[in-house]
Every structure is written in C-alpha cells, then in structure tokens.
Amino acid sequence: MAFRVEYEGEVIEFATLDAALDCARNAIVNDLGRIDGWSVDHDEELNDWYVRGVRNGRRIGPTAIVGGPRARQAVFEEWERRVVFIGETPAEAFAMAAAWLEKRPDITTLGDVGWHHTADGHQLRVYYRG
C-alpha cells in the first residue's frame, strides 16, 4: 500500500491518494458532523497531506494525516500511538502537551516528538506507548 491515513490513533492504508483523502474526510465527518468544506495542506518534504474540516470559515477538529509514499522503503514498529497538539505559538502547543501528559500518569514511555509548522499553527506530535 502506498498511502496511510492516520486519524485519532487509527491507521488505514490505501493504494491511491484519492481513496486515502476520501477516508480522511469521512473520518472527520463521522467525528464532527456537518462540515462546510476542507482544508488540505501538503508538506512536500515529508509528502504528507494534513486534512481538517472547515465550518463557518474556520478549521475545526483534529487533523487527519495522509502519509504519501516515501523515497525509500522502511520498516516501522507499530507499537506507538500519536497525539497532535496545534497551538498558535510553540509555547501554547507545548503547554497543551504538558497538560495532556500530566493527566495520563500511565504513559511512561515517549517514543518520539515531532515538530511541524502548518497553516493552522505550530504542530507538536507526541508518540507514546500505552
């Protein structure tokens, strides 16, 4: 499979980009209900698409990430889960992550932390085991 859709901790693989984007949109609609439109940003360096619902002219809800084919094949261990925090400033994103982790003392292992600046703001990805 060439494209991976990641949304709310779930991962589904598809052979085509169109099918993956449709899946991302359906997951968002099933989660949020009525949507007026879509925000889709593409990170050319990572070859990832970031899909969000738009209601009343504002992006709402969680981001679905469609991962595109990578230049070289790799093996990934699928033991980690991911949570994404988007803040207007880096400090806001980190504060949201700290507050979230503080409420989850059962999470004792972080696999990685990723940082990405998107059109929505500063995106902090925390990969964890649990």
C-alpha positions in Angstrom: 0.0 0.0 0.0 1.2 3.5 -0.8 -0.8 5.9 1.4 -1.5 5.8 5.1 -4.4 7.6 6.8 -3.8 8.4 10.5 -6.7 9.8 12.5 -7.3 9.7 16.2 -4.8 6.9 16.7 -6.1 4.7 13.9 -4.1 3.9 10.8 -5.6 2.6 7.5 -3.7 2.0 4.3 -4.8 2.7 0.7 -3.4 2.2 -2.8 -4.4 5.6 -4.1 -4.2 9.2 -2.8 -7.9 9.8 -3.7 -9.1 6.9 -1.6 -6.9 8.0 1.3 -8.2 11.6 1.2 -11.8 10.3 0.9 -11.2 8.1 4.0 -9.7 11.1 5.9 -12.7 13.3 5.0 -15.2 10.6 6.0 -13.5 10.0 9.4 -13.7 13.8 10.1 -17.4 14.0 9.1 -18.2 10.9 11.2 -16.4 12.5 14.2 -17.6 16.2 13.8 -20.8 16.0 11.9 -21.6 18.9 9.5 -18.7 20.3 7.6 -18.8 23.2 5.2 -15.5 22.4 3.4 -12.0 21.2 3.8 -8.5 22.4 4.5 -5.8 20.3 2.9 -2.2 21.3 3.3 0.6 19.3 1.6 4.2 19.1 3.1 6.3 18.4 0.0 9.4 17.4 2.0 7.6 14.7 4.0 5.0 14.0 1.3 2.2 14.2 3.8 -1.3 15.8 3.5 -2.9 17.4 6.5 -6.7 17.3 6.3 -9.1 19.3 8.5 -12.7 20.2 8.4 -13.9 23.8 7.9 -17.1 25.1 9.4 -18.1 28.8 9.2 -14.8 29.7 7.6 -12.7 28.2 10.5 -10.7 25.0 10.7 -12.1 22.7 13.4 -11.4 19.4 15.0 -8.5 17.0 14.8 -6.2 16.7 11.8 -6.2 13.6 9.6 -2.8 12.9 8.2 -2.4 11.2 4.9 1.2 9.9 4.5 2.3 9.5 1.0 4.9 7.2 -0.5 8.4 7.7 0.8 11.6 7.8 -1.4 12.9 4.6 0.1 11.2 1.8 1.9 11.5 1.5 5.7 10.2 -0.8 8.4 8.2 0.8 11.2 7.4 -0.7 14.6 3.7 -0.2 15.2 3.7 -0.1 18.9 3.4 3.7 19.3 0.3 5.9 19.3 0.4 9.5 18.4 -1.4 12.6 19.7 -1.2 16.0 18.0 -1.3 19.4 19.6 -1.7 22.6 17.5 -1.1 26.0 19.1 -0.9 29.5 17.8 2.6 29.6 19.4 5.2 27.0 20.1 4.7 27.6 23.9 1.0 27.0 23.5 1.5 23.7 21.8 4.0 22.5 24.4 1.7 23.7 27.2 -1.2 21.7 25.8 1.0 18.6 25.5 2.3 19.0 29.1 -1.3 19.4 30.4 -2.4 16.3 28.5 0.6 14.2 29.7 0.0 15.3 33.3 -3.5 13.8 33.2 -2.1 10.4 32.0 0.4 9.1 34.6 0.1 5.6 33.0 2.1 6.9 30.0 5.7 6.2 30.9 7.4 5.9 27.6 7.6 8.5 24.8 8.9 7.1 21.5 9.5 10.4 19.8 8.4 14.1 19.5 7.8 15.7 16.1 7.5 19.4 15.3 5.9 20.9 12.3 4.7 24.4 11.4 1.5 24.3 9.4 -1.0 26.8 8.1 -3.0 26.1 11.3 -0.2 26.9 13.6 2.6 25.1 15.4 2.0 21.4 15.5 3.6 19.2 18.1 3.3 15.4 17.6 4.0 13.2 20.6 4.4 9.5 20.0 3.9 7.3 23.1 3.4 3.8 24.2 0.2 3.0 26.1 
